[in-house]
Amino acid sequence: MGDARPMTATARAGGNGATSRPHGRGLDLVARRSLLSDVAEVGFRLAPGDRPLVAAGDAIVAGTTIAERVRDPHLVDVPAAAADPDARSGDRWSSVGRPLARVRRGNETEIGELIYEHGGRWRLAVGEHLEPIDCPVAGVVREIRPGIGIRVRAEGRALPGVEALGDPTNGRLSLGSDRGDIRYGRLRSTSLDVGLAGTILVIGSRVDAEALTRARAMGVRGVVVSGLAGKERRDFLASEARQRASLHRLPPFAVLILDGVIRRPIAGPIAAVLEALAGSTVAISVDPPALVFDAPKVRVDPPPAEHVRVRSGEHAGEEGRWAGLAGIRRFAGGTFLEAGWVVFGDDPPRPVPLADLERFV
């Protein structure tokens, strides 16, 4: 990576320009990244007018409808006298049994959520069409905040990502072995078929918006990919917006992004987890972004303690073995950075900036 010339007296020991020999110290300076974590809570966003169908403390199974979402909600006014004296924001309201209540838009059977009271009138969020919000994981409902969200303490473990787009979903994890190594795989729209319906598909390092749109149309429930570029992200979100506006919506679909926007292969330790989960039922959570699974029999061995990965820079995506601190080094662009020795395969140790490295724990 660049010039990589030693800049410290220690590195120039002996006065002949020879560098110090690598050792294994200094690994604690490399950024830590969680490989697996216990699932704390999974969140589901509620907008004004959405109606929760569960209560705090309820035990639910995967696929339970926990709320109804109002499509195209709008606000109407009702007299304060038409609501109960102790009504408060977030309460459900219906004009059934209140013949004196008249809303400015709608009819006498208008049902909605009380938002706020002002000037002797309540503002009400209502809508004509309702859509179910299903919980893709089993767990216990922890909290319900009308107009804000529902929190569910989920069972199982989670593989964290950096971002998830779309709606929470679940399905059988498919590696798509016909595309070769899942770490470097690329999903093309022509490689999709109806046999992948109902699955969460592991892509690898690259996918485009056209393939995501086709995957959803063919019944794929979700996609796991290492990185998603800005253009593909914008195109997918635009496609999601059009789908939400359509009359006949497809099942929930989500994209879990493991690393970010830079194209790089899936990390080896993460790929090992995905391979162990192949064929199991998993879920994609949007809040927090993670792949959630409850598979007690699946054993995942942690990577060796000295295993490190280059997360950015010239060699982004490469993995190797930590061999010790290299001191301050000069890299491309004339920058001087604290570096560490990393052994890639059978090559001699190379200095890599500490800020570019990560290790899985």
N, C-alpha and C positions, 0 to 999 in steps of 0.2 A: 504494500500500500504506500505508494509514493516513495520519497527518499529514505525515510525511516532511519536517519543517522542518529547515533547516540548523542545525548546532550549533557550527561552528568559525568562527574569524575569517576564515580563507581563503575559506570559502563565503559569508561576508557582505562580501566585498571591495567597497569603494566606499561602504559605509555606507547603501546604499539598498535593502538586502534582496535584491539580485540574486545569484543563485548563480553559481559559477564555471563556465566553459564545459567541457563534457566533453572528455576526451582518451583516448587508448588505453592509457595507462600503468596498471600495477597488475594486469595479467592474471595474473601469476604468483601472486597471492594467492588466486585462485579454485581450488577443489579440483579435482584431476585425476582422471579416470576412464578406465580402459583400455577402448578400443573392441574391439580384438582382441589376443590374446596367443598365444604359442606354447604348445602343450599340453605340460606337463611330465610329470605322471603322473596316471593315473586309478585311483582306489581302489575295491575291492570288499570289502565287509565279510564276514568269516567268523566264525561262531559255533562254540563247542566242538562237535565231532562232524562239522562240515562237512569234505568231502574235496577237496583240490586235485587237479586232473587235469593240471596243467602244471608245469613246472619253471622255475626262474630261468634266463633266457637264451633261452627258447623264443620264436620269432617266430610270431605268430598273426595271423589275418585276422578281419575283422568277422564276428560270429556264432559264433566258436569257443566251445565249452563249456569253461570254465576250472575249474569246481568243481561239486560236488554239495552242495546244502543239505539238511540233515536236518530234516524236519518233526516237530514235537513231540518234541524230544530229551529223554532222561531219563538219569539217572546210575545205574550199576550198579557193583558191587564184584567184583574178581577177585583171587585170591591173587597176591602179588608173585612167587612162584615160577613162575607161569604166564606171566610176561613175560620177555623177554630180560634178561640181567644188566645190559646197558648201555642199557636202555630209558630214555627221557626223555619229558617232557611234550611232547605234539604228535605223537608217533609213532602210526601206525595199528596196531591190534591185532585179531586174529581168533582165535577158539577152535578153528578148524580145525587139526588136527594137535596139539592140546593136550587129550587126553582127560581129563586130571585137572582141567582148569579148569572150574569151575562158577560161573555168575553168579547173583546173587540174583533177577534178573528177566531173562527172555529164554530163550535156548536155547543149545546147544553151538556153534552157528555164528554167535554174536553178533559183529558187526564194529563197531568204533567207534574213538574217539580217546582215548589215555591223557591224563588231565588232571593228576593229581598222585598221589603215593604217601604213605600215612600209616598207621601202625600195622600194617605188614606187608601192606597191601593197596593195590591200585591202584584209583583211581576212574576209571570209563570213561564217556564220553558216547556214547550210541547212539540209534538211531531206526530205525523200520521203513520209512518212506517218504522217498525222495530226490527232490529237484527240481534241474534243471540251472540253473547260473548262467552266462549267456552274456555274452561281452564284445562290446559293440556297435561297437567301434573296432578298427582294425588297429594293431599295435605289437609291442613286445618286453616280455616278462615281466621285471620288475626285481627283485621281492622277493616272497617268500611267507612269511607268519608264521602258522602254524596257530593257529586260534582267534581271530585278529585280522583278517587281511586279505591281499589280493593287490594289488600295485601293478604297473601296466602303463604303460610309456612309450608314449604314443599318437602316431600320425602326424597331421600337419595342424595346424590352428589352432583357436582357441576363442573364442567370444563369451561372456564371463563373465556370470553372473547372481548373485543374492544367496542363493537357496535353490532346491533341487530336491527334490521329494517323489516317492516311489515307487521304482521299480527302473530301473537304466540300460537304455536302449532306443535303437533307431534306426529310421529310416524316411525316406520321401521328404517333403521340406518342402513344405507346402501353405499358401498364403496365404489361401485362402477368399475369392477376389476378389468373390464374390457378396455379401459383407457390406460392401462399400465399402472405405474407407480402413482399412488394417490397424492404424494407430496408434490409432484410436478404436473399433475393432470390439468387438462383444459377442457371445459365443456363447450361443445359446439351444438347448435340447434339441430343439426342433422343427425346427431348421435342419440337423440332422445326417442323413446318409444313408450307405448302405453303400459308396458310391463313395469315401468318405474312409478306408476300411479300409487299414491299412498306412502311413498318413501321420503325420507330426508336424505338428500344426495350429497356426498362429499365430492367436491370438485377438485381441489388442489390449489393451484396458484393463479388461475385465470378464468374469467367468465365474462361474457358481454351481456348487455341488456336484452338483446334479442333472444339469447338462450334462456335467460331468466323468465321472460314473458312466455316463451314456448313451454318451458318446464311447468309453469303454473297452469297453463291451458291444458296440459296433458295429465294433470292430476298429481304432480309432484307437490309434496307438502312443505318442503323447505330445502335450502341449499346451505352447505358449509363451505366457505372459501377462505383462503389465506388473505387475500387483499381484493379490494374493489376500488377501481379508479374513480375519480370525481365525475367523469362523464357518464360512466355506467351507473353510478349511484344516482345522478340526477335523472337519467332516463328511466331507471327502475321506479323511483319515487313518482315520476309523472305517470307511469303506467299504473301504479297503485292508485293514484288519484282518479284516473279514468275508471278503474275497476270499481272503486267505491261509489262512483256516480252512476254505475250501470244498474239496471233493474234486476238482473239475475247475477248475483255475486257468486264467485267461486269459493271453495273452502279456504280457510286461513292459509297464508303462505308467508314464510319468513326467510331472510338471508342473514346468516350469522357470519360476521367478519372476524377472523382470528387475529390479524395483525394490523391492518390499516389500509392505506391507499397504495403503498409501494408493492409492486409485484415481487413475490418471493415464495419459495416452496413452503409447504407446511412443515413446521418443526418436527424433527424425528420423534421426540417424546410425545408430542400431541398425536402424531400419526400412529404411534403404538397404541394409544388409548382408543382412537377411532377404529383401528383394526380389531381390538379386543371387543368393541361394542358392535361390530358388524352383525346385522340380523336382529339386534335388540331394539325394543321400542324406546325411543328417546323423544325429548321435547326441546324446542327452541324457545327460550325465554327472552323477551325484549327488555324487561326491567327486572334484574340486571341482564345484560347480554351474555348468554351462556347456553351451553348444551347440557340439559338436565337429564339425568338417568337414574333409575332405581334398579340396579342389577348387582345384588350382594355377591353373587357367584363370580362376577367378572373381577379378575385380579390384574392389577396394573402395577408392574414393578417400576420404581422410580429410576431415573437415569443415574449413572455414576456421578459422584459429587463433583468431579473435575470436568464434567461435560458442559461446554459453553456453546453459545450460538451467536453469530454476528447478526444483529438486528437492523443495522443501517450501515451506510458507507459503501465503499467499493466492493466489498465481498459480502454484501447483505444476503442472508439465507444460508451461508456456509456454517458448518458445525465442526467442532474439534475438541481437543483436550487442553485444559488450562495447564500451563507450564511455569507460571510465576510472573512476577512484575518485571517490566522492561525499562522502567524509568520514563523520563520525558523524552519523547521522540518527535522528529520532524516528519510530517506527512504531506500529502499532496496539497498544493495551494500555499505552502510555506507556513502551515500552522504547527504549533508545538503542543503536544497533548501527552498526558499521562497514559502509558500503554502497558499492555501485558503480553506475555508470550503465549501463543496458541499453536498447537500442533494440528495441522490439517492432514489427515491420512498418514502417509509415509513421508511427507515433506518435512524439511527442517522447520524448527519453530519460527513463527513470523510475529512481529509486533503488531498489535491491533489496539486502537484507542479503547480505554476502559468504557467510555460512554457508548461505544458501539456494541458492547457485549451484554449478554444476559445469560442467566442460568436458571434451570427449573428446579423447584423445590416442592 
